[in-house]
Amino acid sequence: MSQQIYAKLKKSSKYYGQTEPGERFAVHIAHQGEWEYVVQGNNNNYRLADVNLFVMNDEGVELRIA
């Protein structure tokens, strides 16, 4: 079983403002380079440092994973 991963842009990110404040959007994590990963979603690529990652439980509550 897999779960959809969601992200919210951090206020500290230079990309903050590309979504409504606190807006959650679906993402997936892609390998980029030898030891780097990128978060892809909202028609953009983000660094892990730019987002908080979540999954949703069965009751619709956000569970932060990073």
MARBA-3410 file (N, C-alpha, C, O; in Angstrom, 1 decimal):
66
0.8,-1.2,0.0,0.0,0.0,0.0,0.9,1.2,0.0,1.8,1.3,0.8 ~ 0.6,2.2,-0.9,1.3,3.4,-0.9,0.4,4.6,-0.5,-0.8,4.5,-0.6 ~ 1.0,5.7,-0.1,0.2,6.9,0.3,0.7,8.0,-0.5,1.9,8.2,-0.8 ~ -0.2,8.9,-0.8,0.2,10.2,-1.5,0.9,11.0,-0.5,0.5,11.2,0.6 ~ 2.0,11.6,-1.0,2.8,12.6,-0.2,2.3,14.0,-0.6,2.1,14.3,-1.8
2.2,14.9,0.4,1.8,16.3,0.2,2.9,17.2,0.7,3.6,16.8,1.6 ~ 2.9,18.4,0.2,3.9,19.4,0.7,3.2,20.7,1.0,2.1,21.0,0.4 ~ 3.8,21.5,1.8,3.4,22.9,2.0,4.7,23.7,2.0,5.7,23.2,2.6 ~ 4.7,24.8,1.3,5.9,25.6,1.3,6.2,26.3,2.6,5.3,26.8,3.3 ~ 7.4,26.2,3.0,7.8,26.9,4.3,7.9,28.4,4.1,8.2,28.9,3.0
7.5,29.1,5.2,7.6,30.6,5.1,9.0,31.1,4.8,9.2,32.1,4.3 ~ 10.0,30.3,5.2,11.4,30.6,5.0,11.8,30.4,3.5,12.9,30.8,3.2 ~ 11.0,29.7,2.7,11.4,29.4,1.4,11.3,30.6,0.5,10.3,31.4,0.6 ~ 12.2,30.8,-0.5,12.1,31.9,-1.4,10.9,31.7,-2.3,10.5,32.6,-3.1 ~ 10.3,30.5,-2.3,9.2,30.2,-3.2,7.8,30.4,-2.5,6.8,30.3,-3.1
7.9,30.7,-1.2,6.7,31.0,-0.4,5.9,32.1,-1.2,6.5,33.1,-1.5 ~ 4.7,31.9,-1.3,3.8,32.8,-2.1,3.4,32.3,-3.4,2.5,32.8,-4.1 ~ 4.0,31.2,-3.9,3.6,30.5,-5.1,2.3,29.8,-4.9,1.6,29.4,-5.9 ~ 1.9,29.6,-3.6,0.6,29.0,-3.3,0.0,29.9,-2.2,0.6,30.8,-1.7 ~ -1.3,29.6,-2.0,-1.9,30.3,-0.9,-1.2,29.9,0.4,-0.8,28.7,0.5
-1.1,30.7,1.4,-0.5,30.4,2.7,-1.1,29.1,3.3,-2.3,29.0,3.5 ~ -0.2,28.1,3.6,-0.7,26.9,4.2,-1.3,25.9,3.2,-1.8,24.8,3.6 ~ -1.3,26.2,1.9,-2.0,25.3,0.9,-1.1,24.0,0.7,0.1,24.1,0.6 ~ -1.8,22.9,0.8,-1.2,21.6,0.6,-1.3,21.2,-0.9,-2.4,21.4,-1.5 ~ -0.2,20.6,-1.4,-0.3,20.1,-2.8,0.4,18.8,-2.9,1.4,18.5,-2.2
-0.1,18.0,-3.8,0.5,16.6,-4.0,1.9,16.7,-4.6,2.1,17.5,-5.5 ~ 2.8,15.8,-4.1,4.1,15.8,-4.6,4.6,14.4,-4.8,4.0,13.4,-4.3 ~ 5.7,14.2,-5.5,6.5,13.0,-5.4,8.0,13.4,-5.3,8.4,14.5,-5.7 ~ 8.8,12.5,-4.8,10.2,12.7,-4.6,11.0,12.0,-5.7,10.8,10.9,-6.0 ~ 11.8,12.8,-6.4,12.6,12.3,-7.5,14.1,12.4,-7.2,14.6,13.3,-6.5
14.8,11.4,-7.6,16.3,11.3,-7.4,16.9,12.3,-8.5,16.5,12.3,-9.6 ~ 17.8,13.1,-8.0,18.5,14.1,-8.9,19.9,14.2,-8.5,20.3,14.7,-7.5 ~ 20.8,13.7,-9.4,22.2,13.7,-9.0,22.5,12.5,-8.1,21.7,11.7,-7.8 ~ 23.8,12.4,-7.8,24.3,11.2,-7.0,23.6,11.1,-5.6,23.2,10.0,-5.2 ~ 23.5,12.2,-4.9,23.0,12.2,-3.5,21.9,13.2,-3.3,21.6,13.5,-2.1
21.3,13.7,-4.3,20.3,14.7,-4.2,18.9,14.3,-4.6,18.8,13.4,-5.4 ~ 18.0,14.9,-3.9,16.6,14.6,-4.2,15.8,15.9,-4.4,16.2,16.9,-3.9 ~ 14.8,15.8,-5.2,14.0,17.0,-5.5,12.5,16.6,-5.3,12.1,15.5,-5.5 ~ 11.8,17.6,-4.7,10.3,17.4,-4.5,9.6,18.0,-5.7,9.8,19.2,-6.0 ~ 8.9,17.2,-6.4,8.2,17.7,-7.6,6.7,17.8,-7.4,6.0,16.8,-7.0
6.1,18.9,-7.6,4.7,19.2,-7.4,4.3,20.6,-7.7,5.2,21.4,-7.8 ~ 3.1,20.9,-7.8,2.6,22.3,-8.1,3.3,22.8,-9.3,3.5,24.0,-9.4 ~ 3.5,21.9,-10.3,4.2,22.3,-11.6,5.6,22.9,-11.4,6.0,23.7,-12.2 ~ 6.3,22.5,-10.3,7.6,23.0,-10.0,8.4,21.9,-9.3,7.9,20.9,-8.9 ~ 9.7,22.2,-9.2,10.7,21.4,-8.4,11.1,22.2,-7.2,11.5,23.4,-7.4
11.1,21.6,-6.1,11.6,22.2,-4.8,12.7,21.4,-4.1,12.7,20.2,-4.3 ~ 13.5,22.1,-3.4,14.4,21.4,-2.5,13.7,20.9,-1.3,12.7,21.5,-0.9 ~ 14.2,19.9,-0.7,13.6,19.4,0.6,13.6,20.5,1.6,12.7,20.6,2.4 ~ 14.6,21.4,1.6,14.6,22.5,2.5,13.5,23.5,2.4,13.3,24.3,3.3 ~ 12.8,23.5,1.2,11.8,24.5,1.0,10.4,24.1,1.4,9.4,24.9,1.4
10.2,22.8,1.8,8.9,22.3,2.0,8.8,21.5,3.3,9.8,20.9,3.8 ~ 7.6,21.4,3.9,7.3,20.4,4.9,6.4,19.3,4.2,5.6,19.6,3.4 ~ 6.7,18.1,4.5,6.1,17.0,3.8,5.1,16.3,4.8,5.3,16.3,6.0 ~ 4.0,15.8,4.2,2.9,15.2,5.0,2.3,14.0,4.2,2.4,13.9,3.0 ~ 1.7,13.2,5.0,0.7,12.2,4.5,-0.6,12.5,5.3,-0.6,13.1,6.3
-1.7,11.9,4.8,-3.0,12.1,5.4,-3.4,10.8,6.0,-3.2,9.7,5.4 ~ -3.9,10.8,7.3,-4.4,9.6,7.8,-5.8,9.3,7.4,-6.4,10.2,6.6 ~ -6.5,8.3,7.8,-7.8,7.9,7.3,-8.9,9.0,7.7,-9.9,9.0,7.1 ~ -8.6,9.7,8.8,-9.5,10.8,9.2,-9.3,12.1,8.5,-9.9,13.1,8.8 ~ -8.3,12.2,7.6,-8.0,13.4,6.9,-7.0,14.3,7.7,-6.9,15.5,7.4
-6.4,13.8,8.7,-5.5,14.6,9.5,-4.1,14.5,8.9,-3.6,13.5,8.6 ~ -3.4,15.7,8.8,-2.1,15.7,8.3,-1.1,15.1,9.3,-1.1,15.4,10.5 ~ -0.2,14.2,8.8,0.9,13.7,9.6,2.2,14.1,9.0,2.5,13.7,7.9 ~ 2.9,15.0,9.6,4.1,15.5,9.1,5.2,14.5,9.1,5.4,13.8,10.1 ~ 5.9,14.4,7.9,7.0,13.4,7.8,8.3,14.1,7.7,9.4,13.4,7.8
8.4,15.3,7.3,9.6,16.1,7.2,9.4,17.5,7.3,10.4,18.3,7.2
END
